[in-house]
């Protein structure tokens, strides 16, 4: 049974800092690893999707890496901004339909 | 393109009552998923429809939960009778295909409170 763990549970940084969010998963037989963002009272917004054959994906100031063999993924946010404040969720796709989520990292970027 | 919509956004009911949640997927998306997040826990998969057929319902907690997708368009999730532990946020998601490259698009969720 797949389990996904995210560290840290919460993170508070001043604006402009680079930061790393960590995600680990127990079963390496995944089809992809996805990072989502959730704002309070809103749904989940997909940020990056890394296929199992890929090592990383980039979108703007975001970079996500995947190491299947060690069961780890990281989300790197460069030059953080107050608008980045949200909960970031990591999810592993198994069986083509089932996403297994971590509990998330709550990020606060202060001006 | 309109996103995934869910109705209602909030529902407060008493234990023993019945509640029906609705999800409208993105037009053209054959795959529809239900997830749930209870307080303090991670989002968990409930079930997956391909068109009107249940492809995987391994995450459904018990037989008080009934999901339908008549006609392969919108879906409903009925909880009858509701219990206190059913409180949480119910998310619906949809995707066009089943592939390693196709992301699931999530709705805003329905917050259910059972008193």
Contacts between the chains, C-beta under 8 A, distances in Angstrom:
chain1	res1	chain2	res2	distance
A	4	B	42	7.3
A	31	B	100	4.1
A	32	B	100	4.8
A	32	B	101	7.4
A	34	B	103	6.4
A	36	B	106	7.5
A	41	B	108	7.3
A	42	B	108	5.6
A	43	B	3	7.7
A	43	B	4	7.1
A	43	B	91	6.7
A	43	B	106	4.2
A	43	B	107	5.1
A	43	B	108	4.2
A	43	B	109	5.9
A	44	B	91	7.1
A	44	B	93	7.9
A	44	B	106	4.0
A	45	B	106	7.7
A	46	B	103	4.5
A	46	B	104	7.6
A	46	B	105	7.2
A	49	B	101	7.1
A	49	B	103	5.3
A	51	B	100	4.9
A	51	B	101	6.3
A	52	B	100	6.5
A	89	B	43	7.1
A	91	B	43	7.8
A	93	B	100	7.1
A	95	B	56	7.4
A	96	B	98	4.5
A	96	B	99	7.3
A	96	B	100	7.6
A	97	B	31	7.1
A	97	B	33	7.0
A	97	B	48	4.5
A	97	B	55	6.5
A	97	B	56	5.8
A	97	B	98	6.2
A	98	B	45	4.9
A	98	B	48	7.3
A	98	B	56	6.8
A	98	B	58	7.8
A	98	B	59	7.7
A	99	B	33	7.8
A	99	B	35	7.5
A	99	B	43	7.9
A	99	B	45	6.3
A	99	B	104	6.5
A	100	B	45	7.2
A	101	B	35	7.9
A	101	B	42	4.7
A	101	B	43	4.2
A	101	B	44	7.3
A	102	B	42	6.0
A	103	B	41	7.2
A	103	B	42	4.6
A	104	B	42	7.5
